[in-house]
């Protein structure tokens, strides 16, 4: 299901199209004097009257809800879905009409309403895309519909109608709105630079474009439908289709796109990609070029032919949004007439297995296989530079075979040339391994030096207080992924590199309550770099994992000075907020949902000096971060916001009383939201932790695989020794939280509360 909202400044044209479409069915009117008997002209006047009470250009909304091909809803069900959608989007009290059209291959409805309330104020439209996505997801689950695409780039341009079948000669409004939909979508997807390019992009949608100049040199534009099947419409002036689609407005857009400083860089990159592609091949058949460029360089292209099937040019649809002719990429090379391109359809597309580019591709296959193999390897006793020297080609072949480039190379090699590929891998393996060893050795030595300097700076600035906890130097070294022995610093998993640096009291503590993984070391290093930097407003690249560092290194972060701890908590909270907002998109149907989803996790909204801030129960100090201006406006649209903010105390207090206020509970929630159900199940079963999540997200994740993982883990027969080892690993959150070493009772069978979460609603287990 895909729902789309378009805002309008006027409504009569939209209603004329929606009501006037042949075969359309009015499913119902809401918030009018009669749900099924309202006069269409009266309804239009009501909407017009309400909308004219506000000056906003977004005073009317035209919503379309499209089902996937092959899915069907009866009229009554579709109408109920429309009502649920409008309720979720905040239009529940507004007058609106739902009309079903049957002029496309997929079932769809149109909803027309106004954003202006009876009191003259406008519905808050902030975060409407986010709310639209969340409402879609909710309705898909409620009505058993196929899920919508996850990203905008995968949302195909909706086909509201098919011009070769639907438009009548006098259907000017239908023509106009079709043009609006197509042109708006086209200008969003592509950075168009002139009218000729726009005309080319519009051809598949049967839209013809005509330009003209007046005596002052001002360019005008008009659009018409020409489906080349004896159906044409009169041309409509661009400003009539939409003010932003007029000639002068588009000329401004074209000039801006053409003046971009990035334009030469995109051309240079494409030139390099095309040359690299042609260098890899002996010959490329015209019909294979689109597949070759898409698979090898991720470039979409289209071939333009002239007379006698002569390849005239190549159209490149770049990832930047620009559309290029290959002839404008380089003044030195005519790519359309490149000697490697062959016009003979019987000619085979063949890779040049004797060329330099082929050797470079083989080396890249080997390097990538080393990286992937090392990611899944046990890194306790060796660095990457050491790892590559103990592996042979046979160890890497599974990773080579799973790479995307390997089948691509094999497909375009000559028959039986798979042996040549294998031979090339064997020939290049030794040299590539040595090169990778030397490169990584230099990187590792440089990184170690940088971390030693960082350690020195942190100690000089006294970021951590060592007077009460003498184990801080050990944890500081450990948090950098290092170890200290005999006056020398080295990597914790290798002695290949070392730096002389005296550190007092750096011996291991009697009880080590810390655990930090390779990924967390990277975040810890970035945090320490931030704290050691004199520029306190430095923009750092932290991710949500940084928020959980006090859980993984409790003694170290517990000894952090108050001033530095506040800076850390603000920066890490800001990083977590970005990730949490993305996690919430599928469930945030309103500003109230925004607040409730954060409340369920132990976060709350507070007002400071007239601004809204986000704070949490997990911070050592009372810190908060100011929300973005758009988010503030979004939340302030809530009626009685002050009352809502006061009511947060109940949710927060219930988390505290239930014993779920530990950072480990939030970490468990983070694992679940990332889809790491296996790890989350171990935490829930063997550590007894419960996630801080709202009901709806928890229901989704349980049904999406978490429940099954919990069952699998609970049914495993594990010895006490295995359980003890597990507790010392990455999932030992109870020990990390309080350092308590008492033996925990082994999990004895599957417990109903892990799946029957409904009975905990009253006790706020998940809310």
PyMOL commands that set and color helices and strands:
alter all, ss='L'
color gray80, all
select helices_A, chain A and resi 12-20+40-51+75-88+128-143+152-154+163-166+172-189+195-205+238-241+243-245+247-258+263-280+286-297+307-309+326-329+335-337+356-375+384-390+393-402+404-411+418-460+472-479+518-532+544-552+554-558+562-584+591-601+629-636+641-657+663-673+677-687+695-715+720-728+733-738+752-754+757-763
alter helices_A, ss='H'
color red, helices_A
select strands_A, chain A and resi 2-8+25-30+60-66+96-101+108-114+207-213+219-225+236-237+281-285+300-305+311-317+323-325+341-342+350-351+482-485+488-491+498-500+603-608+611-616+624-626
alter strands_A, ss='S'
color yellow, strands_A
deselect
rebuild
show_as cartoon
